[in-house]
Amino acid sequence: MLRITLTVLSVILPLLVATNPAMACRWGRETTLREQYRNADSSVIVRCVSEKPADEKTGFGGSTEWKVVRVVHDSPKESVAMKPGDTLMLDRFYRGQPGKEFLLLGRSKNEGFDFTLGGVPLVYSETLLSYIIQSPPSDAIASVQLGYFVKHLESSDANVAKDAHREFGKIPNADRLAFQNQLPLDQIRKWLANPQTAPSHLGLYGLLIGQFGTEADTKLLRDRSLEPVKEFRIGADGLYAGFLMLAGESGLADLEKTKLETPGVPFFDTFEMLLALRYVWNHGGERISQDRLRQSMRMMLDRPALADLAINDLGRWHDWSVSDRLMELYGSAGYDIPSTKRAIVRFYLTAEATKPKDPKEPLPAHVVSAQKHLKTLREKDAETVQAAEEFFYLNF
């Protein structure tokens, strides 16, 4: 019996990332099945035989026993090569899996195989294996890759559909623009309008229609964007961004009223809107003016849970109009948390860094304001200022 250590990959919440949403943000950094398969020394189809739960007190000691059903491709190291009938023991408990078949991907090591490559076993299907094996190489031209993955966006195999979305998101926006005439926009419209479409797919479809659709699509995007949301739907930022790309400032006013001014809107939904604002700032051209986007981002300051993110964006967007307001918020109820206070300090440091290089030139009003507030904060909360400065200058 070969014992294998299995570690589950951590899922990093978008809240920890200050990059663009939708295509580039969520999917761009994840390792796809194509990459996992081609990086694997071995891939095997296994059947779960038995499970051992972890210790109730410590949480350790759980395991799952598997039997190799088929070797898809094997390790070049004969000493650890596997064959049908071999038994594998993974140091993790999977509840209710006996009899089910899975695909395991792993690398050979001195002591055997380490099946950590895929993070968790994938429920096996011929559709899944065919999709992975037939995927075009990563250096194939963008039109070939887009043409392949677009056909699998609504695959009956959930793992295939999820991965096709991930692959689609890795392809640069410029290449998608070149491919737009080959996109099945009518089919994408149907997927977007279908209430049975997985919520996590709406972001990609909304963004594609927003980028490549027509004014006639505005109602569809508005209806899907403004509908009440009770559960977290990852990728909704793409839907909102697509709506803004088509509807412009009138669409932004609709989203503000629905997501920011309406009481009881869940945190995650307003966060998705914040990401949409970032996307339009970076990729929306002149559809919505920068001043109008700044105005919308300032509204996020009224939500303490989003304040640190909004402050960081306002600093990057050089919206110095909030300088005095941030000083009022510093340490107040709801804003007296380290991340928000550090964000305020970084805002002032960013403003100060825009001062003229020539010392003879007069300082702009926003630099004077920032220096004044920094002086106050150094006297009031030197520890926080020092921590923010260290991080700021490390990344400046």
Salt bridges, closest charged atoms under 4 A:
GLU30 OE1 - ARG166 NE 2.92
GLU35 OE2 - LYS170 NZ 3.93
ASP86 OD1 - LYS83 NZ 3.33
ASP91 OD1 - ARG3 NH1 2.29
GLU101 OE2 - ARG47 NH2 2.56
ASP114 OD2 - LYS109 NZ 2.85
GLU126 OE2 - ARG70 NH1 3.68
GLU154 OE2 - HIS201 ND1 2.65
ASP163 OD1 - ARG166 NH1 2.84
GLU167 OE1 - ARG34 NH2 2.72
ASP186 OD1 - ARG189 NH1 2.83
GLU215 OE2 - ARG287 NH2 3.76
ASP217 OD1 - ARG189 NE 2.61
ASP223 OD2 - LYS219 NZ 2.73
GLU227 OE2 - ARG224 NH2 3.06
GLU227 OE2 - ARG233 NH1 2.97
ASP237 OD1 - ARG26 NH1 2.89
ASP254 OD2 - ARG222 NE 2.99
GLU256 OE1 - ARG292 NH2 2.78
ASP269 OD2 - LYS259 NZ 2.76
GLU272 OE2 - ARG26 NH2 2.80
ASP291 OD1 - ARG294 NH1 2.76
ASP302 OD1 - ARG325 NH2 2.55
ASP313 OD2 - ARG278 NE 2.76
ASP313 OD1 - ARG316 NH2 2.49
ASP319 OD2 - ARG298 NH1 2.65
ASP324 OD1 - HIS373 NE2 2.85
ASP336 OD1 - LYS341 NZ 3.23
GLU379 OE2 - LYS375 NZ 2.95
ASP381 OD2 - LYS341 NZ 3.72
GLU389 OE2 - ARG378 NH2 2.63
